[in-house]
Amino acid sequence: MQCTEEKQIAPMESPHEILVEEEVQRSDRVSSASENDTSSPLQPAGTNGSTSAHADGGRLALKRTRSRFADEEDAQNNAQGGKTIVSFSQGDPANPYNWSTGRKAFIIAIGISTVLNSTLGSALPSGSITFIATYFNITKQEQLVLPISVYLIGYVFGPLLFGPLSEAYGRKSIMISTFAIYTLFTLACAVAPNWPALLVFRLIAGISASSPITVVGGMFADVYDDPVTRGRAMAGFMAATGVGPDIAPMITGFISVLSWRWSFWLGFILAVVTLVPVLFLPETYGPVILQRRAQKMRKETGNERIYAPIELEKKGVKQMMTVTLTRPLRMIAFEAIVLSTCIYGFNPGVSGLAFLPIGLGLGISFAIFLYWDMILQRAKKNNAPWSSIEEYRRLPLACLAGPLFVISLFWLGWTADARIHFIVPMLAGIPFGVGFMLIFMAFLNYLTDAYEIFAASAMAAASTCRSLFGALLPLAAKPMYESLGVAWASSLLGFLSLGMAIIPFAFIKYGDRIRANSKFCQYLVEKKRAEAKKHGQSAPRVEEEVAPGEKV
């Protein structure tokens, strides 16, 4: 989904600084090379000649630029000599968008498998908590939810680190390091000597496990520029987030009869099997790929003026703390799309819902997603007016899901009675699973489409909010149900969900205006406009002067 261009605003500074392109004349290149006492082998993409720039398999679009936001010393240096900026040329095989289908499928498989591990890990103690309590002599009811809650607390804080860091240092290093830590501390849980140690190990495992939940959406946005294909990949990713908590209680409930430790041993074995392919994960983040290309070219040519855009952004602890790591928090505070996803996309933690019907509902939701995608593509081919409205790509699914979610809660609440066969309230899990997952699919796909290169930070913001609710609600659920009873406690959640059900309808009506007021969306609009101008010309040209804006 492209961000709306209806409202013209001043473009903003990107995370790599907005660069104002200058026309590069051949005479300037010769003069610059002469000043450096060396003949630069670098040429813009499309010129003839054999250069070391072609050694890595892709043609480069090289532009001589100066940073609009450099300090005075840098500005003087740039005015004297300039910088050569590396970018992807059209069709460049190093650009993740142009990778083969097989390579992209490998990335999808890794993303889904790591997310499955992460969400499965969250529910590992659920089927064995009574055995754990007996082993460690835990008698207080409030403490029994801690092995799951502290893991979800990790989901609150981890995304605030890993989402922004993956946009600064790349996806690969973050994914490998965090999943290795998750594997190690899942093993630590299996051999925990006491209750406090188990809780500490679960917290660290939860922090590490939050990385795939945050970063995988960004990885998919890195490799798929087509919203249709990206949406289908995201649907698989989101289905994996629901499958883990659904099957974990059933598996661990059986295996814990042998020993509660086997619940964590099982999680560890699955993590080790997954870690092997994770180690071969390629870097998918385009700016970091260009950074490595620029580093290689500087080494091969001796030209220290070659840079990738990401190398021109400000560095240091202050920049990291005030800009990079605060991006998810600023998205929660100032981005209506992210804030609404935080409010509407959480699991209410209704403990009475049975797991198998929920699993069936998750499967149905995936089928509905694919069917809607087919309807949308057919409408676009027939030039149906509504198919050109961006919000109709994802949000009608949430419009359907909201009422289903509400119905499931009232269904559960008023059929959970000893006089009614137990299968009747159990079947409420089907519309619950459909509604919950369609809300999840619709809004997280909407986030990814809207924020693209900032998808990891957007998903970090949404994940933090959801996990905060997920960590706190188990502590409140039991007192609430004991005080209000199953019927009215479920009804209370139903009424709250009913109020939230208007959110996707509001976005369908006002979404274009909301995106027009989004700093992040408008930055992406300007970025795409600049890229279109660049690829529409046979030679580099001067970009329009832009006013500096706030950092994103």
C-alpha positions as CSV (number, residue, x, y, z in Angstrom):
1,M,0.0,0.0,0.0
2,Q,1.4,3.3,-1.0
3,C,0.9,6.2,1.4
4,T,-1.4,8.9,0.2
5,E,0.0,11.8,-1.8
6,E,-3.2,13.9,-1.6
7,K,-1.8,16.2,1.1
8,Q,1.4,18.0,0.1
9,I,3.7,18.6,3.1
10,A,7.4,19.2,3.5
11,P,9.3,16.0,3.2
12,M,11.2,14.9,6.2
13,E,14.6,13.8,7.1
14,S,14.9,10.0,6.7
15,P,16.8,7.7,9.1
16,H,19.7,8.0,6.7
17,E,19.4,11.8,6.2
18,I,17.6,13.1,3.1
19,L,20.2,13.7,0.3
20,V,19.8,16.4,-2.3
21,E,21.2,15.0,-5.5
22,E,23.5,17.1,-7.7
23,E,24.1,16.5,-11.4
24,V,27.3,14.7,-12.0
25,Q,29.2,15.8,-15.1
26,R,31.9,13.6,-16.6
27,S,34.4,16.5,-16.2
28,D,33.6,16.7,-12.5
29,R,34.5,13.1,-12.1
30,V,37.7,13.5,-13.9
31,S,38.5,16.6,-11.8
32,S,37.7,14.8,-8.6
33,A,39.8,11.8,-9.6
34,S,42.7,14.2,-10.4
35,E,42.5,15.8,-7.0
36,N,42.8,12.4,-5.4
37,D,45.8,11.4,-7.6
38,T,43.9,8.3,-8.7
39,S,41.6,7.4,-11.6
40,S,38.3,6.4,-10.1
41,P,37.0,3.2,-11.7
42,L,33.4,4.0,-10.6
43,Q,30.8,4.9,-13.2
44,P,27.1,5.5,-13.0
45,A,24.9,2.5,-13.9
46,G,24.2,2.5,-17.6
47,T,27.7,3.7,-18.8
48,N,30.1,1.4,-20.6
49,G,33.3,0.2,-19.1
50,S,34.7,-2.6,-17.0
51,T,34.8,-1.5,-13.3
52,S,35.3,-3.1,-10.0
53,A,31.8,-1.9,-9.1
54,H,30.5,-4.8,-11.3
55,A,32.5,-7.4,-9.4
56,D,29.7,-8.1,-6.9
57,G,27.2,-9.0,-9.6
58,G,25.0,-5.9,-9.7
59,R,25.2,-2.6,-11.5
60,L,25.3,0.5,-9.3
61,A,23.5,3.8,-9.5
62,L,26.2,6.1,-8.2
63,K,25.3,9.7,-7.4
64,R,27.5,12.5,-6.2
65,T,25.7,14.2,-3.3
66,R,26.1,16.5,-0.4
67,S,24.2,16.1,2.9
68,R,21.7,18.7,3.5
69,F,22.0,18.3,7.2
70,A,25.8,17.9,7.6
71,D,27.6,20.1,10.0
72,E,29.7,23.0,8.8
73,E,32.9,21.1,8.5
74,D,31.3,18.3,6.5
75,A,29.5,20.8,4.3
76,Q,32.9,22.4,3.4
77,N,34.4,19.1,2.6
78,N,31.5,18.0,0.5
79,A,31.6,21.3,-1.4
80,Q,35.2,20.7,-2.2
81,G,35.2,17.1,-3.1
82,G,31.7,15.6,-2.8
83,K,30.7,12.1,-1.9
84,T,29.8,9.1,-4.1
85,I,26.6,7.5,-2.8
86,V,25.9,3.8,-3.7
87,S,22.3,2.7,-4.4
88,F,20.5,-0.1,-6.2
89,S,20.1,0.2,-9.9
90,Q,16.9,-1.1,-11.5
91,G,17.0,-4.9,-11.7
92,D,20.0,-5.1,-9.4
93,P,20.3,-8.8,-8.3
94,A,21.6,-7.6,-4.9
95,N,18.4,-5.9,-4.2
96,P,16.2,-8.2,-2.1
97,Y,13.2,-7.3,-4.2
98,N,14.9,-9.0,-7.1
99,W,15.9,-12.2,-5.4
100,S,14.8,-15.6,-6.7
101,T,11.5,-17.2,-5.5
102,G,13.4,-20.0,-3.8
103,R,15.5,-17.6,-1.8
104,K,12.5,-15.7,-0.7
105,A,10.7,-18.9,0.2
106,F,13.7,-19.8,2.4
107,I,13.4,-16.5,4.2
108,I,9.6,-17.0,4.7
109,A,10.2,-20.5,6.1
110,I,12.8,-19.2,8.6
111,G,10.5,-16.3,9.6
112,I,7.5,-18.6,10.2
113,S,9.5,-21.2,12.0
114,T,11.2,-18.7,14.4
115,V,7.8,-17.1,15.1
116,L,6.3,-20.6,15.8
117,N,9.2,-21.3,18.3
118,S,8.6,-17.9,19.9
119,T,4.8,-18.3,20.4
120,L,5.1,-22.0,21.3
121,G,7.6,-21.0,24.0
122,S,5.2,-18.5,25.5
123,A,2.7,-21.3,26.3
124,L,5.2,-24.1,27.2
125,P,4.4,-24.0,31.0
126,S,0.6,-23.9,30.5
127,G,0.1,-27.7,30.4
128,S,2.6,-28.4,33.1
129,I,2.1,-25.6,35.6
130,T,0.5,-27.9,38.3
131,F,3.6,-30.2,38.1
132,I,5.9,-27.2,38.3
133,A,4.0,-25.8,41.3
134,T,4.2,-29.2,43.1
135,Y,7.9,-29.6,42.4
136,F,8.8,-26.1,43.7
137,N,6.2,-26.1,46.4
138,I,4.3,-23.1,45.1
139,T,0.9,-22.8,46.7
140,K,-0.2,-19.2,46.0
141,Q,-2.5,-19.0,43.0
142,E,-1.1,-15.6,41.9
143,Q,2.3,-17.1,41.4
144,L,1.1,-19.9,39.0
145,V,0.7,-17.4,36.1
146,L,4.2,-16.0,36.5
147,P,6.0,-18.4,34.1
148,I,3.8,-17.2,31.3
149,S,3.5,-13.6,32.4
150,V,7.2,-12.9,32.8
151,Y,7.8,-14.4,29.4
152,L,5.2,-12.0,28.0
153,I,6.8,-9.1,29.9
154,G,9.9,-9.9,27.8
155,Y,7.6,-9.4,24.8
156,V,6.9,-5.9,26.1
157,F,10.5,-4.7,26.3
158,G,12.2,-6.8,23.6
159,P,10.5,-5.2,20.6
160,L,11.5,-1.7,21.7
161,L,15.1,-2.8,21.2
162,F,15.1,-5.3,18.4
163,G,12.7,-3.5,15.9
164,P,14.8,-0.2,15.8
165,L,18.1,-2.0,16.0
166,S,17.2,-4.2,13.0
167,E,16.6,-0.9,11.1
168,A,20.0,0.3,12.1
169,Y,22.2,-2.8,11.9
170,G,20.3,-5.2,9.7
171,R,17.9,-8.1,10.3
172,K,20.4,-11.0,10.2
173,S,22.6,-10.1,13.2
174,I,19.6,-9.4,15.3
175,M,17.7,-12.6,14.3
176,I,20.7,-14.9,14.8
177,S,21.9,-13.5,18.1
178,T,18.5,-13.3,19.7
179,F,17.3,-16.7,18.6
180,A,20.6,-18.2,19.9
181,I,19.9,-16.6,23.3
182,Y,16.3,-17.9,23.3
183,T,17.6,-21.4,22.6
184,L,20.1,-21.2,25.4
185,F,17.7,-19.9,28.0
186,T,15.0,-22.4,27.0
187,L,17.6,-25.0,27.9
188,A,18.2,-23.2,31.2
189,C,14.5,-23.4,32.0
190,A,14.7,-27.2,31.5
191,V,17.4,-27.5,34.1
192,A,16.3,-24.6,36.5
193,P,17.3,-25.4,40.0
194,N,14.6,-23.3,41.8
195,W,11.5,-21.2,41.2
196,P,13.3,-17.7,41.1
197,A,15.8,-19.1,38.6
198,L,13.0,-20.4,36.4
199,L,11.3,-17.0,36.3
200,V,14.5,-15.2,35.5
201,F,15.3,-17.7,32.7
202,R,11.8,-17.3,31.3
203,L,12.1,-13.5,31.3
204,I,15.3,-13.6,29.3
205,A,13.9,-16.2,27.0
206,G,10.8,-14.0,26.4
207,I,12.9,-10.9,25.7
208,S,14.9,-12.9,23.1
209,A,11.8,-14.6,21.7
210,S,10.2,-11.2,21.0
211,S,12.7,-10.6,18.2
212,P,11.0,-12.8,15.5
213,I,7.6,-11.3,16.4
214,T,9.1,-7.9,15.7
215,V,11.6,-8.4,12.9
216,V,10.0,-11.0,10.7
217,G,7.4,-8.5,9.3
218,G,10.2,-6.2,8.4
219,M,12.1,-9.0,6.7
220,F,9.0,-9.8,4.5
221,A,8.7,-6.1,3.7
222,D,12.4,-6.2,2.7
223,V,12.0,-8.9,0.1
224,Y,8.4,-8.2,-1.3
225,D,7.5,-4.9,-2.8
226,D,4.3,-6.4,-4.2
227,P,1.6,-5.9,-1.5
228,V,-0.3,-9.0,-2.7
229,T,2.6,-11.4,-2.3
230,R,3.7,-9.7,0.9
231,G,0.2,-9.9,2.4
232,R,0.1,-13.7,1.8
233,A,3.5,-14.1,3.4
234,M,2.4,-12.0,6.4
235,A,-0.8,-14.2,6.6
236,G,1.4,-17.3,7.1
237,F,3.5,-15.4,9.6
238,M,0.5,-14.4,11.6
239,A,-1.1,-17.8,11.5
240,A,2.1,-19.2,13.1
241,T,1.6,-16.7,16.0
242,G,-1.7,-18.3,16.7
243,V,-0.7,-21.9,16.2
244,G,2.0,-21.9,18.9
245,P,-0.1,-21.0,21.9
246,D,-2.9,-23.2,20.6
247,I,-0.9,-26.5,20.4
248,A,1.5,-26.0,23.3
249,P,-0.9,-26.7,26.1
250,M,-2.1,-29.9,24.4
251,I,1.5,-31.1,23.8
252,T,2.9,-30.2,27.2
253,G,-0.2,-31.5,29.0
254,F,0.7,-35.0,27.8
255,I,4.5,-34.8,28.1
256,S,4.5,-33.3,31.6
257,V,3.2,-36.6,33.0
258,L,6.8,-37.8,32.5
259,S,8.3,-34.6,34.0
260,W,7.6,-30.9,33.8
261,R,11.1,-30.4,32.6
262,W,10.3,-32.2,29.3
263,S,8.0,-29.3,28.4
264,F,11.1,-27.1,28.1
265,W,13.3,-29.9,26.7
266,L,10.8,-30.2,23.9
267,G,11.0,-26.4,23.3
268,F,14.8,-26.6,23.3
269,I,15.0,-29.4,20.8
270,L,12.6,-27.6,18.4
271,A,14.7,-24.4,18.8
272,V,18.0,-26.2,18.0
273,V,16.5,-27.7,14.9
274,T,15.3,-24.2,13.8
275,L,18.6,-22.5,14.8
276,V,20.5,-24.4,12.1
277,P,18.8,-22.8,9.1
278,V,18.6,-19.4,10.9
279,L,22.5,-19.4,10.9
280,F,22.3,-19.3,7.0
281,L,19.8,-16.4,6.9
282,P,20.9,-13.8,4.4
283,E,20.8,-10.1,5.2
284,T,17.5,-8.7,3.8
285,Y,17.7,-5.0,4.9
286,G,18.6,-3.0,1.8
287,P,20.4,-0.1,3.5
288,V,22.8,-2.6,5.3
289,I,23.4,-4.5,2.0
290,L,24.4,-1.2,0.4
291,Q,26.6,-0.4,3.4
292,R,28.6,-3.6,2.9
293,R,28.8,-2.9,-0.8
294,A,30.2,0.6,-0.1
295,Q,32.7,-0.8,2.4
296,K,33.9,-3.4,-0.2
297,M,34.3,-0.8,-2.9
298,R,36.3,1.5,-0.6
299,K,38.6,-1.3,0.1
300,E,39.0,-2.3,-3.5
301,T,39.3,1.2,-5.0
302,G,41.0,3.1,-2.2
303,N,38.4,5.8,-2.7
304,E,37.3,6.8,0.8
305,R,34.5,9.0,-0.6
306,I,32.2,6.1,-1.4
307,Y,29.3,5.8,1.0
308,A,26.0,4.1,1.5
309,P,23.1,6.2,2.6
310,I,22.9,4.6,6.0
311,E,26.5,5.6,6.7
312,L,25.6,9.3,6.4
313,E,23.2,9.2,9.3
314,K,24.3,10.5,12.6
315,K,25.8,8.0,15.0
316,G,26.5,7.8,18.7
317,V,24.7,7.0,21.9
318,K,22.6,10.2,21.8
319,Q,21.3,9.4,18.3
320,M,20.6,5.8,19.3
321,M,18.7,6.7,22.5
322,T,16.8,9.7,21.1
323,V,16.0,8.7,17.6
324,T,16.5,5.0,16.8
325,L,15.3,3.4,20.0
326,T,12.4,5.8,20.6
327,R,10.9,5.3,17.1
328,P,8.4,2.6,18.3
329,L,7.3,4.8,21.2
330,R,6.9,7.8,18.9
331,M,4.8,5.7,16.6
332,I,2.5,4.7,19.5
333,A,2.2,8.3,20.5
334,F,1.8,10.0,17.2
335,E,0.8,7.4,14.6
336,A,-3.0,6.8,14.6
337,I,-2.6,3.6,12.6
338,V,-0.2,2.1,15.1
339,L,-2.1,3.3,18.2
340,S,-5.4,1.8,16.9
341,T,-3.6,-1.6,16.2
342,C,-2.3,-1.5,19.8
343,I,-5.8,-1.0,21.1
344,Y,-7.7,-3.4,18.8
345,G,-5.1,-6.2,18.3
346,F,-4.8,-7.8,21.7
347,N,-5.8,-11.2,22.9
348,P,-8.3,-10.8,25.8
349,G,-7.0,-14.0,27.4
350,V,-10.3,-15.7,28.0
351,S,-9.2,-18.8,29.8
352,G,-12.4,-20.7,29.3
353,L,-12.1,-21.0,25.6
354,A,-11.0,-24.5,24.5
355,F,-7.9,-24.8,22.2
356,L,-9.1,-27.1,19.5
357,P,-12.0,-25.0,18.2
358,I,-9.7,-21.9,18.3
359,G,-7.3,-23.8,16.1
360,L,-10.1,-24.6,13.7
361,G,-11.0,-20.9,13.7
362,L,-7.4,-19.9,12.9
363,G,-7.5,-22.2,9.9
364,I,-10.8,-20.8,8.7
365,S,-9.4,-17.3,9.0
366,F,-6.5,-18.1,6.7
367,A,-8.9,-19.4,4.1
368,I,-11.0,-16.3,4.4
369,F,-7.9,-14.1,3.9
370,L,-7.0,-15.9,0.7
371,Y,-10.5,-15.8,-0.6
372,W,-10.7,-12.0,0.0
373,D,-7.4,-11.6,-1.7
374,M,-8.8,-13.4,-4.7
375,I,-11.9,-11.2,-4.8
376,L,-9.7,-8.1,-4.5
377,Q,-7.5,-9.1,-7.4
378,R,-10.5,-9.9,-9.6
379,A,-12.0,-6.5,-8.8
380,K,-8.8,-4.7,-9.7
381,K,-8.7,-6.5,-13.1
382,N,-12.3,-5.3,-13.7
383,N,-11.4,-1.8,-12.6
384,A,-13.9,-1.7,-9.9
385,P,-13.8,1.8,-8.3
386,W,-13.6,0.5,-4.7
387,S,-10.6,-1.7,-5.5
388,S,-8.4,1.4,-5.9
389,I,-9.1,2.5,-2.3
390,E,-6.0,1.5,-0.3
391,E,-7.9,0.7,2.9
392,Y,-10.0,-1.9,1.1
393,R,-7.0,-4.1,0.6
394,R,-6.9,-5.2,4.3
395,L,-9.5,-3.6,6.5
396,P,-12.7,-5.3,5.3
397,L,-11.4,-8.4,7.0
398,A,-11.3,-6.6,10.3
399,C,-14.8,-5.3,9.7
400,L,-16.0,-8.9,9.5
401,A,-13.8,-10.0,12.4
402,G,-15.0,-7.5,14.9
403,P,-18.6,-8.8,15.2
404,L,-17.4,-12.4,15.2
405,F,-15.1,-11.6,18.0
406,V,-17.9,-10.0,20.0
407,I,-20.3,-12.8,19.3
408,S,-17.8,-15.4,20.5
409,L,-17.4,-13.7,23.9
410,F,-21.2,-13.4,24.5
411,W,-21.6,-17.0,23.3
412,L,-19.0,-18.3,25.7
413,G,-20.3,-16.2,28.6
414,W,-23.9,-17.2,28.4
415,T,-23.5,-20.9,27.5
416,A,-20.8,-21.8,30.1
417,D,-23.4,-23.4,32.4
418,A,-23.6,-26.9,34.0
419,R,-27.0,-27.3,32.5
420,I,-25.6,-26.9,28.9
421,H,-23.5,-29.5,27.2
422,F,-19.8,-28.5,27.4
423,I,-19.3,-28.6,23.6
424,V,-21.6,-25.6,23.2
425,P,-19.3,-23.1,24.9
426,M,-16.3,-24.9,23.4
427,L,-17.6,-24.1,19.9
428,A,-17.4,-20.4,20.7
429,G,-13.7,-20.9,20.1
430,I,-14.4,-21.1,16.3
431,P,-15.7,-17.5,15.8
432,F,-13.2,-16.4,18.4
433,G,-10.3,-17.9,16.4
434,V,-11.6,-16.5,13.2
435,G,-12.2,-13.0,14.6
436,F,-9.0,-12.7,16.5
437,M,-6.8,-13.9,13.7
438,L,-8.6,-11.8,11.0
439,I,-8.1,-8.7,13.2
440,F,-4.5,-9.6,13.6
441,M,-4.0,-10.3,9.8
442,A,-5.8,-7.1,8.7
443,F,-4.1,-4.6,11.0
444,L,-0.6,-6.0,10.9
445,N,-0.7,-6.2,7.1
446,Y,-2.0,-2.7,7.2
447,L,0.9,-1.6,9.3
448,T,3.4,-3.3,7.0
449,D,1.9,-1.8,3.9
450,A,1.8,1.7,5.4
451,Y,5.2,1.8,7.0
452,E,7.3,-0.5,4.7
453,I,11.0,0.2,5.7
454,F,9.8,1.2,9.1
455,A,7.7,-2.0,9.5
456,A,9.9,-3.4,12.2
457,S,9.4,-0.4,14.4
458,A,5.7,-0.3,13.7
459,M,5.3,-3.9,14.6
460,A,7.5,-3.4,17.7
461,A,5.1,-0.7,18.9
462,A,2.1,-2.9,18.2
463,S,3.7,-6.0,19.8
464,T,4.7,-4.1,22.9
465,C,1.1,-3.0,23.5
466,R,-0.3,-6.4,22.8
467,S,2.2,-8.1,25.1
468,L,1.6,-5.6,27.9
469,F,-2.1,-6.6,27.8
470,G,-1.2,-10.2,27.5
471,A,1.2,-10.1,30.5
472,L,-1.3,-8.2,32.8
473,L,-4.6,-9.8,31.9
474,P,-3.8,-13.3,33.3
475,L,-3.2,-11.6,36.6
476,A,-6.6,-9.9,36.4
477,A,-8.7,-12.6,34.7
478,K,-9.2,-14.9,37.7
479,P,-10.3,-12.2,40.1
480,M,-12.6,-10.7,37.4
481,Y,-14.3,-14.0,36.6
482,E,-14.6,-14.9,40.3
483,S,-16.2,-11.5,41.1
484,L,-18.5,-11.1,38.0
485,G,-19.0,-14.7,37.1
486,V,-18.3,-16.3,33.7
487,A,-21.4,-14.7,32.0
488,W,-20.8,-11.1,33.0
489,A,-17.0,-11.2,32.9
490,S,-17.2,-12.4,29.3
491,S,-19.9,-9.9,28.6
492,L,-17.7,-7.1,29.9
493,L,-15.0,-8.1,27.4
494,G,-17.7,-8.4,24.7
495,F,-18.9,-4.8,25.3
496,L,-15.3,-3.5,25.2
497,S,-14.7,-5.4,22.0
498,L,-18.0,-4.0,20.6
499,G,-16.7,-0.5,21.1
500,M,-13.4,-1.3,19.4
501,A,-15.2,-2.9,16.4
502,I,-15.8,0.5,14.9
503,I,-12.0,1.1,14.4
504,P,-11.6,-0.6,11.0
505,F,-14.7,1.2,9.7
506,A,-13.3,4.5,10.8
507,F,-10.0,3.8,9.0
508,I,-11.9,2.9,5.8
509,K,-13.6,6.3,6.0
510,Y,-10.7,8.4,7.2
511,G,-7.6,6.3,6.5
512,D,-6.4,8.5,3.6
513,R,-6.5,11.6,5.8
514,I,-4.8,9.8,8.6
515,R,-1.9,8.7,6.4
516,A,-1.7,12.2,4.9
517,N,-0.9,13.5,8.4
518,S,1.6,10.7,9.2
519,K,5.2,11.9,9.1
520,F,6.4,8.4,8.4
521,C,4.0,7.8,5.5
522,Q,4.8,11.2,3.9
523,Y,8.5,10.5,4.1
524,L,7.9,7.3,2.2
525,V,5.8,9.2,-0.4
526,E,8.7,11.6,-1.0
527,K,11.2,8.7,-1.2
528,K,9.1,6.9,-3.8
529,R,8.7,10.1,-5.8
530,A,12.5,10.6,-5.8
531,E,13.1,7.0,-6.9
532,A,10.6,7.3,-9.7
533,K,12.3,10.4,-11.0
534,K,15.7,8.7,-10.7
535,H,14.7,5.6,-12.6
536,G,12.7,7.6,-15.2
537,Q,15.8,9.4,-16.3
538,S,18.7,8.0,-18.2
539,A,21.1,10.2,-16.2
540,P,21.2,11.5,-12.7
541,R,19.4,14.8,-12.2
542,V,19.0,17.5,-9.6
543,E,16.3,16.8,-7.1
544,E,13.9,19.5,-5.9
545,E,15.1,21.3,-2.8
546,V,13.2,20.0,0.2
547,A,12.8,21.6,3.6
548,P,14.2,19.6,6.5
549,G,11.7,18.1,8.9
550,E,11.7,16.0,12.0
551,K,13.7,12.8,12.3
552,V,11.8,9.6,11.7
